[in-house]
Structure formats: structure tokens, C-alpha cells
């Protein structure tokens, strides 16, 4: 339970824009809220920000929204329940799922991944442990190190078999446990292991073990490819461009969540 509780705490902290472990005097809180609110409004008027900002601390929780969505022609008002792609915030959510299954004895942190995915037996990554996958020390390359990932995989509904085929044939970056390198695909393997250990699809595990327990009513497994609020990026020339949302299937366990700022 200790590991699960610690990771759950880290997950909750990661979901807010700012947090505090100490009590803040009411007057200081008000000043900080006013300052942040002023900054949000100023950037929105300059056309440099659209979205939702949440400030959460020990004694106050405030939410500011921009008046329009700069990603859409004509704009639209945001609200605290507007959904966005929170990117790798999906990873601590998966870690909560994995560690809850560890607490139940259905997964083991020191077990090798081929214990749950026997098709990896004899491959370069079969002996990587769940702990190594969670801590990015398994030597598995990230998406940008795998040839043609973004051209052929990232934006379509791929099968787990396709994902496995793409990565198991890539060369390890180092011997498992000997170094560190960020890997989205390591978290995809963990999501697959959770499915095999329970017989339940990962979206259901995420809903039951994270969203419902945390009261996250406006969050789900999925992506925003069909939505207008995928988000924007500012190009080098200063113009605003639509951000491309990757497919949830291609980012399983690593970036496959849609959530509201309030959640």
C-alpha cells in the first residue's frame, strides 16, 4: 500500500497547476490568485493564451478561463469542464493502475514483462521488469528513435500486435537497469500487462481505478482527433497552428487520456 499511496499522491499533485504542502495565509492566497488571474487575462487579450488555468493549494482552489478558443475561427468560450489532451499526465494514471494491481497480487514489480506478455520471451526486452518500465530504465527506445513511427503509426488506430512488432525489433539503448532513457512505449507494455493480468481492457481499468475513484467526471480514455479542441502551438513565425492529436491506440498507457483542467 505504501508504494500505491505515494504514487497516488504524486498523481494528484501532477494534475494541478500549482500546489502547496503548507497552509497559506488567506491574504497571501488572495494576492496570488489576483496576480495569476491578471496574467491570464492579459495574455488572453494579447492572443497568446486560450484555455483553462487551475490554481489549487491547501486552502483555496480557483479556476480562470479565457474568453475564447484561439484554435477555432470565431472562437468559443471555455469552461472548467472543457476537455484537453493532457499528454504524459496519462503516465502517472497508468502507474496508479499498475500499483493497485501490485497491491492485489495480480502484478509484481520485480517480474519480467514476458511473464505477462509471453510473446516477448526471447526478445531484447522480455526480461525487463515492471519496475524498470515504470522508471524508464528498461533501455526501450522512445517513439522518435523508431523508424517511421510518426509517419505510419502515431495518428491511426493501430493494434497492440502492430505496436509490439514495431518496437521489439528495435535495438535496446542499453542493458536493462544500467541507465535511464524516457520511453513512452515502456508504458504501453505496462498497459498491456495490466490487461493480461485482469482480463479487462485498459480503458475500463483506467475508468474504474482512477477516474471514478478520483471523481473525474469529465475525463476518459481516448484522444481528440475528431474534436476541435486538440490545442494549438505557436509556430516559429508567430502564427497559431492546430496541434495534431495522436491516436490513443498508438500511445496506449502513455498519452491516451482526455481530461478537463477541473478534473
C-alpha positions in Angstrom: 0.0 0.0 0.0 2.9 2.4 0.7 4.0 2.4 -3.0 0.4 2.8 -4.2 -0.3 5.7 -1.7 3.0 7.5 -2.7 2.3 7.3 -6.4 -1.4 8.3 -5.9 -0.1 11.4 -4.1 2.3 12.2 -6.9 -0.5 11.7 -9.4 -2.9 14.1 -7.6 -0.1 16.7 -7.4 0.6 16.4 -11.1 -3.0 17.2 -12.0 -3.0 20.8 -10.7 -1.2 23.8 -11.9 0.3 24.7 -8.6 0.1 23.1 -5.1 1.3 23.7 -1.6 2.0 21.4 1.3 1.8 24.2 3.8 -1.1 26.5 4.9 -1.1 29.8 3.1 -2.4 32.9 4.9 -5.7 34.0 3.4 -4.4 37.4 2.5 -1.4 35.9 0.6 -3.7 33.5 -1.2 -5.8 36.3 -2.4 -2.8 38.2 -3.7 -1.5 35.2 -5.6 -5.0 34.5 -7.0 -5.4 38.1 -8.2 -1.9 38.1 -9.7 -2.4 34.9 -11.6 -5.9 35.9 -12.8 -4.5 39.2 -14.1 -1.7 37.4 -16.0 -4.3 35.0 -17.6 -6.5 37.9 -18.7 -3.6 39.9 -20.0 -2.2 37.0 -22.1 -5.7 36.2 -23.4 -6.3 39.8 -24.6 -2.9 39.7 -26.4 -4.0 36.5 -28.2 -1.2 34.5 -26.5 -3.3 32.2 -24.4 -6.6 30.3 -24.6 -7.7 27.6 -22.3 -8.2 26.9 -18.6 -5.9 27.5 -15.6 -6.4 25.9 -12.2 -4.7 27.1 -9.0 -5.0 24.6 -6.1 -3.4 24.9 -2.7 -4.1 23.8 0.8 -6.8 26.4 1.4 -8.1 27.6 -1.9 -9.0 26.4 -5.4 -9.5 28.9 -8.2 -10.2 28.5 -11.9 -9.7 31.0 -14.7 -10.8 30.5 -18.3 -10.0 32.5 -21.4 -12.9 34.1 -23.2 -12.4 32.3 -26.5 -10.6 29.4 -28.1 -7.9 30.8 -30.3 -7.7 27.5 -32.1 -11.1 28.0 -33.7 -12.1 30.6 -36.2 -14.5 32.9 -34.4 -13.5 31.4 -31.0 -15.7 30.0 -28.3 -15.9 30.2 -24.5 -14.1 27.6 -22.4 -15.4 26.3 -19.1 -13.8 24.3 -16.3 -15.1 21.1 -17.8 -13.7 21.7 -21.4 -11.6 18.7 -22.4 -8.0 18.8 -23.4 -5.2 16.4 -24.2 -3.0 16.4 -21.0 -0.2 14.4 -22.7 2.0 12.4 -20.4 -0.2 13.1 -17.4 -1.6 9.7 -18.6 1.6 8.0 -17.3 1.0 8.6 -13.5 -2.6 7.4 -14.1 -1.3 4.2 -15.6 1.2 3.9 -12.7 -1.8 4.1 -10.3 -3.5 1.2 -12.2 -0.3 -0.9 -12.1 0.4 -0.3 -8.4 -3.1 -1.0 -7.4 -2.8 -4.4 -9.2 0.5 -4.9 -7.4 -1.3 -4.4 -4.1 -3.8 -7.0 -5.1 -1.0 -9.5 -6.0 -2.0 -9.6 -9.7 1.2 -7.9 -10.9 4.7 -7.9 -9.4 7.2 -5.1 -9.8 10.2 -7.4 -9.9 8.6 -9.7 -12.5 9.8 -9.6 -16.1 7.4 -8.2 -18.7 7.4 -11.6 -20.6 5.7 -13.0 -17.5 2.6 -11.2 -18.7 3.4 -10.9 -22.4 4.8 -14.3 -23.3 5.3 -13.2 -27.0 8.2 -11.1 -25.7 10.1 -14.2 -24.4 13.5 -14.3 -26.1 13.3 -10.8 -27.4 15.7 -8.0 -26.3 13.1 -6.6 -23.9 11.5 -9.7 -22.5 13.5 -9.7 -19.2 12.8 -6.0 -18.4 11.0 -5.8 -15.1 7.8 -3.8 -14.4 9.8 -1.6 -12.1 12.3 -0.8 -14.8 9.5 0.0 -17.3 7.8 2.3 -14.7 11.1 4.1 -14.1 12.3 4.4 -17.7 15.3 2.2 -17.0 14.5 -0.7 -19.3 16.5 0.5 -22.3 13.5 0.7 -24.6 13.7 3.4 -27.2 11.2 6.2 -27.4 8.9 6.9 -30.3 11.3 9.3 -32.0 14.0 6.7 -32.1 11.9 4.1 -34.0 11.9 4.5 -37.8 8.6 5.6 -39.3 6.7 5.7 -36.1 5.2 9.2 -36.7 4.7 8.5 -40.4 3.0 5.1 -40.1 1.7 4.6 -36.5 1.1 7.7 -34.4 -2.1 9.0 -35.9 -4.1 5.9 -36.6 -5.8 3.1 -34.7 -3.1 0.5 -34.6 -3.4 -2.9 -33.0 -1.3 -3.9 -30.0 0.3 -6.5 -32.3 1.5 -3.8 -34.6 3.0 -1.8 -31.7 4.8 -4.8 -30.4 6.2 -5.7 -33.9 7.5 -2.2 -34.4 9.4 -1.9 -31.1 10.6 -5.5 -30.3 12.7 -5.4 -33.5 14.5 -2.2 -32.4 17.8 -2.2 -30.7 17.9 -1.6 -26.9 19.6 1.7 -25.9 21.4 0.0 -23.0 21.2 -3.1 -20.8 18.0 -3.0 -18.7 18.7 -1.4 -15.3 22.0 0.1 -16.2 20.9 3.6 -17.3 17.9 5.9 -17.9 16.1 7.0 -21.0 12.5 8.2 -21.3 10.2 5.7 -23.1 6.5 6.1 -24.0 6.5 2.5 -25.3 7.6 1.1 -21.9 4.3 2.4 -20.5 2.4 0.8 -23.4 3.9 -2.5 -22.4 2.7 -1.9 -18.8 -0.9 -1.2 -20.0 -0.8 -4.5 -22.0 0.4 -6.3 -18.9 -2.4 -4.9 -16.8 -4.9 -6.1 -19.4 -3.4 -9.6 -19.4 -3.4 -9.8 -15.6 -7.0 -8.8 -15.3 -8.7 -9.9 -18.5 -10.1 -6.4 -18.7 -9.4 -3.7 -21.4 -7.2 -0.9 -20.2 -9.8 1.8 -20.7 -12.1 0.0 -18.2 -9.2 -0.3 -15.7 -8.5 3.4 -16.1 -12.1 4.3 -15.5 -12.6 2.1 -12.5 -9.3 2.6 -10.7 -8.6 6.2 -11.5 -11.4 8.3 -12.9 -14.3 7.1 -10.7 -12.3 6.9 -7.5 -11.0 10.4 -8.0 -14.3 11.9 -9.1 -13.0 12.8 -12.5 -16.4 13.1 -14.3 -15.0 14.8 -17.4 -12.1 12.5 -18.1 -11.8 9.5 -20.3 -9.5 7.2 -22.2 -9.2 8.3 -25.8 -8.0 11.2 -28.0 -9.2 14.4 -29.6 -8.6 13.7 -33.2 -12.3 14.2 -34.0 -12.6 17.3 -31.8 -11.9 21.0 -32.4 -10.1 21.5 -29.1 -7.0 19.5 -29.8 -5.0 22.5 -28.8 -2.7 24.9 -30.6 1.0 25.6 -30.9 2.7 28.8 -31.9 4.9 28.4 -34.9 8.3 30.0 -35.3 6.8 32.7 -37.4 4.4 33.6 -34.6 1.2 32.2 -36.2 -1.0 29.8 -34.3 -1.4 26.3 -35.7 -3.7 23.5 -34.8 -1.9 20.8 -32.7 -2.2 17.3 -34.1 -3.6 14.8 -31.6 -2.0 11.3 -31.7 -4.2 8.3 -31.7 -4.9 6.8 -28.2 -4.1 3.3 -29.5 -0.7 4.4 -30.6 0.0 6.0 -27.2 -1.5 3.3 -25.0 -0.8 4.0 -21.3 1.5 6.9 -22.2 -0.7 9.6 -23.7 -4.1 8.2 -24.2 -6.3 10.3 -21.9 -8.7 13.3 -22.4 -9.3 15.3 -19.3 -10.6 18.7 -18.1 -8.5 21.1 -16.1 -11.0 21.0 -13.3 -10.6 17.2 -13.0 
